[in-house]
Amino acid sequence: MDVNEKIELIKRNTQEIVTEEELAELLKKKKQPAVYLGTAVTGRPHVGYFMWVLKMADFLKAGFKVKLLLADIHGALDNTPWDLLENRFKYYSIVIPAMFEAIGADIKNFEIVKGSDFQMKKEFVFDILKMSTFASVHDCTKAASDVVKQSKSPKLSGLIYPIMQALDEEYLKVDIQYGGIDQRKIYF
């Protein structure tokens, strides 16, 4: 598959690419780029998950390494009870690969990463604290508004969530972050 065919596959059913020129350059320079998608373990996977499973399958077909971040700490920051995180992680670890298999995707270049495996390390925590000295409450509130459950009396955790998400891509060593339009305030 040449670069143009890979781009067309990645663009399929995609609302926005920032930027297509950067994507083309990446595909020309790197044999196997890496992409990640993160999902917080906040509830049960449902039929809507197939939308991003299908897109990640396109990335796999285009020769990418696909990393799925099962974001257990993000789940806790978004009101999942702490005592459920491990069981939710295990459940997602079984259900989501089965979704890939159900659509016939080759998952040899697919990896599941547990968020707490790197997010609890002192380097990551230090970077959260460091980044919090640059990010304003306004910006974090705005970034979190579409991705964290909101209430009349929001918790501080909702402001930490987008900082962590912005750092995830660096710690996962990926070239592309895949997310919905609701994620754009975090990635930019």
N, C-alpha and C positions, 0 to 999 in steps of 0.2 A: 504494500500500500504506500503510495507516495504522499508527500506532505499535503497536497491539496485534497486528496481523498480523506486523509486523517482529519483535516480541518472541517470538511463537510460532514463527516460522521460526528464530530464533537459539536458542531453547530446545530445538528438535527434536534428539533424540539427544545432549543435553548433560547431564552429570551434575550440574553445579553452576554457578550464576551468583552472583558476589559483587559487588553485590547486584542483584536484579531491579529494585528501586526506582531505583537509580542508572542502570541501563540505560534505563529508561523516561524518566527525566529527561534523559539524554543525547540520546535520540532525539527528544524534544520540542524541545530547544534547538538542536541542531546538524543542519544539512541533510545533510552527508556526514561522519559520524564516521570515524575511522580505527582499524583493528584490526591487530595484528601477531601473527605466529606466527614463532618462530625454530626453525631446525633446524640442528644442527651437521653439518658435512660429514664425518661419521665413517665412512660406509660407503656401500653402494649403496641408493638408494631402492627400496622394495619395496611389495608390495600393501598393507601396513599404512598407508602414507602416504595411501592413498585416504581413510582415516577423516577426517584433518584437511583434505584437499583438498575433500571433500564439505562439511565445516563451513565452510570459507572460501568455498565457492561460495554457501552460505546467506547469509553476510555480504555477499557481492557482490550477491545478489538483494535484500537488505534495504537496499541503497543505500550500503554502506560502501566506503571506500577500504581495500584489503587490501594490507598490506606483508608480504612474506615475507623474513625475515632469513636469509640463507644465512651461517651463523656459522662462517666459516673459522678465526678465532682461537679460538673456543670448541672447534672440532674439534681444534686443536693442543693445547689445554689438556686435552682428553679423549683424548690419546694417538694422534691421527692424525699421521703423519710430516709434518713441515713441508714437505718437498719435494713432497708430494702435494696440498697445499691448493689451489693454483691449478687443477689439473686436476679435482679434485673439485668445486670451485665451478663450473667450466665445464660439467661433466657434469650437475650438479643444475640449472643454468640452462636446460638443454635438456629434461631429463626431466620436471621438475615442471610447467612450462607445458603440456607435452604431456598430462600427467595431467588438468589442468583442461580442456583441449580434448576429451579422451576422454569426459568426463562432460557435455559440452555447455555448460560455464560460459562466460559472457561475461567476458573478462579485460581489458576496457578500463580498469577501475579497479584493476588488479592491478599491483604493483610488486615487483621483486626488489631487495633491498638487500644488498650485500656487506659483511659485518661489518667487515673491515679498512679499508674506505673511511672509516669514522668512528671506529673503535675505536683506531686508531693515532695519532689526532690528540692533540696535547698536552692539550687540555681534557678529553678523555675519560680519558686516563691520569692526569691530576691528580685527577679525580673518583674513579677507582679507589683511588688512594692515600689520598685524603681519607676515602672510605667505609671503607677498611680500618682507620682509626683509631677508627671507631665499632662495627664488627662484630667480634664475638668469634670466636676459633678454633672454639669450641663451636658457635656459631650457623652459621658457614660450613660446618662439617663436617656438621651436621644438614641444612642446606639442600642441600648437594651430594650427600648420601647416596643419593638416588633418581635423580639425573641424570648423575652422573659415574661412570665405571667405577671400582670400588673394588678395592684390593689390600691385602696385608698391610703394605706400606710405601707408603702413599699419597704422592703428590707434592703439593707446595705449589700447583701449578696447579689442583688440584681445589678449593682454597679461594678462589682468585681467580675461578673460573668463576661462582659465584652472585652475586658482587659485580658482575661485568660484566653478567650477565643482568638484574639489578635496574636497572642504569643504561640498558640498551638502550632501554627504553620511553620514557625521557625524551629521548634523542638521536634516536629515530625519530619523535618528536612524534605519538604515538598516544593514543587515548582508551581503548582496551581491549587487554589482553594476553590472548591465547588460549593455553592450555596444558593439559596433562593434570593430573590430581590430583597426580602426582609433582612438579609445578612449584609447588604451593601454598606450600611453605616459603620459596621465593624471592620470590614476589610479595607476601607478607604480612610 
